């Protein structure tokens, strides 16, 4: 039996990072499945990052950024702006 699915973000920082990825994905008019395929990662990884329950590695962030046509810096800057309100 798999472990229970985590429903709450790990932290406000993880939640903001996930929201930044989600916004950029939607702006790119991509589904989670399309982003996962383009980034060479699993759909569950993308969903977990967007929900703020996964702690993505730098490599994962690089792959997501590349698939979204942006940079890790843009993702983290957007996350910072979201946290600041």
Buried (B, 14 or more C-beta within 10 A) or exposed (E): EEEEEEEEBBEEBBBBBBBBBBBBBEEBEBEBEBBBBBBEBEBEBBBBBBBBBBEBEEEBBBBBBBBBEBEBEBBBEBBEEBBEE
